[in-house]
Amino acid sequence: MANKQKPMGDSEVLVRVTQEAKESVGWYDTRLSKERQRVINYSNGALPRRQSDGNSSYVSSDVYDATEAMKAQIVETFSANPDNLISFPPLGQNDIETSREATEYCNHVFFIENDGTGIIQDVVHDGLTARAGIVKVYWEEKKQHVEETFSGISYGDTQGLAAQENVSNLEADLDPAYAIKGNGVPTYNGKLTREFDISGVCVDPIAPEEFGIKPRSKSIDKALYCDHHTLKSRFELLDYGYAAELVNQIPFGDGDLLDMSPEVLAREAPTASSNATDGAAQK
């Protein structure tokens, strides 16, 4: 009789995940990261450097020119006809209308609700300069709060507004005109905050150094492990719902050096401020 495998505890899961994360391709201290740094420096014109002060100060832009030329052709291939980039062909006569709706909806989400053309440009650029262009697709729950005002409504209508599920912070005062004259039906003026659910599909390119995958994996679908490791500030962790006592106990770890990886420094060097710090803590 085969032994029944016991479920791993939290500490065992943490050890296994940490080990896989350190072995995953794309971690900040790999040779691939240094290669990306070199390509970025050539593309930005930081390389090749002059061998001596007497040499010419001319900097070749061949890498930048070649990258931009190839990127323009590839981006045009995917974005020239945005109505048909994402297509769901019908499998039968009964699927024609459903396939058409799915095609139009997905293209709307990608190009209208998200910056589809910009996403394609970023992914192609990362693919040409970093060997990998990664996009993360996820459902984001988001609320929007809009302040509204109302005037001249009855007491019953005011109570009806207050009873609505998406209404909060309702403040109402007696209409000054009625308060002065004192005749007719009393009306109320005020303001309220209405909450709208604007959750939706988010398509975000992620930096190549933030993506890790188990070595020798043929694809993301077949990989035993892949991750998106990024730094989060303590405020962000608290906003996600993590307990304050746990967030305050997070130590400074190796993951905090992600912002100091060679390719990050090379990519952000032209625009980064020398005193820009955010005190982020790894999630």
Secondary structure as a PSIPRED ss2 file (coil, helix, strand):
# PSIPRED VFORMAT (PSIPRED V4.0)

   1 M C   1.000  0.000  0.000
   2 A C   1.000  0.000  0.000
   3 N C   1.000  0.000  0.000
   4 K C   1.000  0.000  0.000
   5 Q C   1.000  0.000  0.000
   6 K C   1.000  0.000  0.000
   7 P C   1.000  0.000  0.000
   8 M C   1.000  0.000  0.000
   9 G C   1.000  0.000  0.000
  10 D H   0.000  1.000  0.000
  11 S H   0.000  1.000  0.000
  12 E H   0.000  1.000  0.000
  13 V H   0.000  1.000  0.000
  14 L H   0.000  1.000  0.000
  15 V H   0.000  1.000  0.000
  16 R H   0.000  1.000  0.000
  17 V H   0.000  1.000  0.000
  18 T H   0.000  1.000  0.000
  19 Q H   0.000  1.000  0.000
  20 E H   0.000  1.000  0.000
  21 A H   0.000  1.000  0.000
  22 K H   0.000  1.000  0.000
  23 E H   0.000  1.000  0.000
  24 S C   1.000  0.000  0.000
  25 V E   0.000  0.000  1.000
  26 G C   1.000  0.000  0.000
  27 W C   1.000  0.000  0.000
  28 Y C   1.000  0.000  0.000
  29 D C   1.000  0.000  0.000
  30 T C   1.000  0.000  0.000
  31 R H   0.000  1.000  0.000
  32 L H   0.000  1.000  0.000
  33 S H   0.000  1.000  0.000
  34 K H   0.000  1.000  0.000
  35 E H   0.000  1.000  0.000
  36 R H   0.000  1.000  0.000
  37 Q H   0.000  1.000  0.000
  38 R H   0.000  1.000  0.000
  39 V H   0.000  1.000  0.000
  40 I H   0.000  1.000  0.000
  41 N H   0.000  1.000  0.000
  42 Y H   0.000  1.000  0.000
  43 S H   0.000  1.000  0.000
  44 N H   0.000  1.000  0.000
  45 G C   1.000  0.000  0.000
  46 A C   1.000  0.000  0.000
  47 L C   1.000  0.000  0.000
  48 P C   1.000  0.000  0.000
  49 R C   1.000  0.000  0.000
  50 R C   1.000  0.000  0.000
  51 Q C   1.000  0.000  0.000
  52 S C   1.000  0.000  0.000
  53 D C   1.000  0.000  0.000
  54 G C   1.000  0.000  0.000
  55 N C   1.000  0.000  0.000
  56 S C   1.000  0.000  0.000
  57 S C   1.000  0.000  0.000
  58 Y C   1.000  0.000  0.000
  59 V C   1.000  0.000  0.000
  60 S C   1.000  0.000  0.000
  61 S C   1.000  0.000  0.000
  62 D H   0.000  1.000  0.000
  63 V H   0.000  1.000  0.000
  64 Y H   0.000  1.000  0.000
  65 D H   0.000  1.000  0.000
  66 A H   0.000  1.000  0.000
  67 T H   0.000  1.000  0.000
  68 E H   0.000  1.000  0.000
  69 A H   0.000  1.000  0.000
  70 M H   0.000  1.000  0.000
  71 K H   0.000  1.000  0.000
  72 A H   0.000  1.000  0.000
  73 Q H   0.000  1.000  0.000
  74 I H   0.000  1.000  0.000
  75 V H   0.000  1.000  0.000
  76 E H   0.000  1.000  0.000
  77 T H   0.000  1.000  0.000
  78 F H   0.000  1.000  0.000
  79 S H   0.000  1.000  0.000
  80 A C   1.000  0.000  0.000
  81 N C   1.000  0.000  0.000
  82 P H   0.000  1.000  0.000
  83 D H   0.000  1.000  0.000
  84 N H   0.000  1.000  0.000
  85 L C   1.000  0.000  0.000
  86 I C   1.000  0.000  0.000
  87 S C   1.000  0.000  0.000
  88 F C   1.000  0.000  0.000
  89 P C   1.000  0.000  0.000
  90 P C   1.000  0.000  0.000
  91 L C   1.000  0.000  0.000
  92 G C   1.000  0.000  0.000
  93 Q H   0.000  1.000  0.000
  94 N H   0.000  1.000  0.000
  95 D H   0.000  1.000  0.000
  96 I H   0.000  1.000  0.000
  97 E H   0.000  1.000  0.000
  98 T H   0.000  1.000  0.000
  99 S H   0.000  1.000  0.000
 100 R H   0.000  1.000  0.000
 101 E H   0.000  1.000  0.000
 102 A H   0.000  1.000  0.000
 103 T H   0.000  1.000  0.000
 104 E H   0.000  1.000  0.000
 105 Y H   0.000  1.000  0.000
 106 C H   0.000  1.000  0.000
 107 N H   0.000  1.000  0.000
 108 H H   0.000  1.000  0.000
 109 V H   0.000  1.000  0.000
 110 F H   0.000  1.000  0.000
 111 F H   0.000  1.000  0.000
 112 I H   0.000  1.000  0.000
 113 E H   0.000  1.000  0.000
 114 N C   1.000  0.000  0.000
 115 D C   1.000  0.000  0.000
 116 G H   0.000  1.000  0.000
 117 T H   0.000  1.000  0.000
 118 G H   0.000  1.000  0.000
 119 I H   0.000  1.000  0.000
 120 I H   0.000  1.000  0.000
 121 Q H   0.000  1.000  0.000
 122 D H   0.000  1.000  0.000
 123 V H   0.000  1.000  0.000
 124 V H   0.000  1.000  0.000
 125 H H   0.000  1.000  0.000
 126 D H   0.000  1.000  0.000
 127 G H   0.000  1.000  0.000
 128 L H   0.000  1.000  0.000
 129 T H   0.000  1.000  0.000
 130 A H   0.000  1.000  0.000
 131 R C   1.000  0.000  0.000
 132 A C   1.000  0.000  0.000
 133 G C   1.000  0.000  0.000
 134 I E   0.000  0.000  1.000
 135 V E   0.000  0.000  1.000
 136 K E   0.000  0.000  1.000
 137 V E   0.000  0.000  1.000
 138 Y E   0.000  0.000  1.000
 139 W E   0.000  0.000  1.000
 140 E E   0.000  0.000  1.000
 141 E C   1.000  0.000  0.000
 142 K C   1.000  0.000  0.000
 143 K E   0.000  0.000  1.000
 144 Q E   0.000  0.000  1.000
 145 H E   0.000  0.000  1.000
 146 V E   0.000  0.000  1.000
 147 E E   0.000  0.000  1.000
 148 E E   0.000  0.000  1.000
 149 T E   0.000  0.000  1.000
 150 F E   0.000  0.000  1.000
 151 S E   0.000  0.000  1.000
 152 G E   0.000  0.000  1.000
 153 I E   0.000  0.000  1.000
 154 S C   1.000  0.000  0.000
 155 Y H   0.000  1.000  0.000
 156 G H   0.000  1.000  0.000
 157 D H   0.000  1.000  0.000
 158 T H   0.000  1.000  0.000
 159 Q H   0.000  1.000  0.000
 160 G H   0.000  1.000  0.000
 161 L H   0.000  1.000  0.000
 162 A H   0.000  1.000  0.000
 163 A H   0.000  1.000  0.000
 164 Q C   1.000  0.000  0.000
 165 E C   1.000  0.000  0.000
 166 N C   1.000  0.000  0.000
 167 V E   0.000  0.000  1.000
 168 S E   0.000  0.000  1.000
 169 N E   0.000  0.000  1.000
 170 L E   0.000  0.000  1.000
 171 E E   0.000  0.000  1.000
 172 A E   0.000  0.000  1.000
 173 D E   0.000  0.000  1.000
 174 L E   0.000  0.000  1.000
 175 D C   1.000  0.000  0.000
 176 P H   0.000  1.000  0.000
 177 A H   0.000  1.000  0.000
 178 Y H   0.000  1.000  0.000
 179 A H   0.000  1.000  0.000
 180 I H   0.000  1.000  0.000
 181 K H   0.000  1.000  0.000
 182 G C   1.000  0.000  0.000
 183 N C   1.000  0.000  0.000
 184 G C   1.000  0.000  0.000
 185 V C   1.000  0.000  0.000
 186 P C   1.000  0.000  0.000
 187 T C   1.000  0.000  0.000
 188 Y E   0.000  0.000  1.000
 189 N E   0.000  0.000  1.000
 190 G E   0.000  0.000  1.000
 191 K E   0.000  0.000  1.000
 192 L E   0.000  0.000  1.000
 193 T E   0.000  0.000  1.000
 194 R E   0.000  0.000  1.000
 195 E E   0.000  0.000  1.000
 196 F E   0.000  0.000  1.000
 197 D E   0.000  0.000  1.000
 198 I C   1.000  0.000  0.000
 199 S C   1.000  0.000  0.000
 200 G E   0.000  0.000  1.000
 201 V E   0.000  0.000  1.000
 202 C E   0.000  0.000  1.000
 203 V E   0.000  0.000  1.000
 204 D E   0.000  0.000  1.000
 205 P E   0.000  0.000  1.000
 206 I E   0.000  0.000  1.000
 207 A C   1.000  0.000  0.000
 208 P H   0.000  1.000  0.000
 209 E H   0.000  1.000  0.000
 210 E H   0.000  1.000  0.000
 211 F E   0.000  0.000  1.000
 212 G E   0.000  0.000  1.000
 213 I E   0.000  0.000  1.000
 214 K C   1.000  0.000  0.000
 215 P C   1.000  0.000  0.000
 216 R C   1.000  0.000  0.000
 217 S C   1.000  0.000  0.000
 218 K C   1.000  0.000  0.000
 219 S C   1.000  0.000  0.000
 220 I C   1.000  0.000  0.000
 221 D C   1.000  0.000  0.000
 222 K C   1.000  0.000  0.000
 223 A C   1.000  0.000  0.000
 224 L C   1.000  0.000  0.000
 225 Y C   1.000  0.000  0.000
 226 C E   0.000  0.000  1.000
 227 D E   0.000  0.000  1.000
 228 H E   0.000  0.000  1.000
 229 H C   1.000  0.000  0.000
 230 T C   1.000  0.000  0.000
 231 L E   0.000  0.000  1.000
 232 K E   0.000  0.000  1.000
 233 S C   1.000  0.000  0.000
 234 R H   0.000  1.000  0.000
 235 F H   0.000  1.000  0.000
 236 E H   0.000  1.000  0.000
 237 L H   0.000  1.000  0.000
 238 L H   0.000  1.000  0.000
 239 D H   0.000  1.000  0.000
 240 Y C   1.000  0.000  0.000
 241 G C   1.000  0.000  0.000
 242 Y C   1.000  0.000  0.000
 243 A C   1.000  0.000  0.000
 244 A H   0.000  1.000  0.000
 245 E H   0.000  1.000  0.000
 246 L H   0.000  1.000  0.000
 247 V H   0.000  1.000  0.000
 248 N C   1.000  0.000  0.000
 249 Q C   1.000  0.000  0.000
 250 I C   1.000  0.000  0.000
 251 P C   1.000  0.000  0.000
 252 F C   1.000  0.000  0.000
 253 G C   1.000  0.000  0.000
 254 D H   0.000  1.000  0.000
 255 G H   0.000  1.000  0.000
 256 D H   0.000  1.000  0.000
 257 L H   0.000  1.000  0.000
 258 L H   0.000  1.000  0.000
 259 D H   0.000  1.000  0.000
 260 M H   0.000  1.000  0.000
 261 S C   1.000  0.000  0.000
 262 P H   0.000  1.000  0.000
 263 E H   0.000  1.000  0.000
 264 V H   0.000  1.000  0.000
 265 L H   0.000  1.000  0.000
 266 A H   0.000  1.000  0.000
 267 R H   0.000  1.000  0.000
 268 E H   0.000  1.000  0.000
 269 A C   1.000  0.000  0.000
 270 P C   1.000  0.000  0.000
 271 T C   1.000  0.000  0.000
 272 A C   1.000  0.000  0.000
 273 S C   1.000  0.000  0.000
 274 S C   1.000  0.000  0.000
 275 N C   1.000  0.000  0.000
 276 A C   1.000  0.000  0.000
 277 T C   1.000  0.000  0.000
 278 D C   1.000  0.000  0.000
 279 G C   1.000  0.000  0.000
 280 A C   1.000  0.000  0.000
 281 A E   0.000  0.000  1.000
 282 Q E   0.000  0.000  1.000
 283 K C   1.000  0.000  0.000
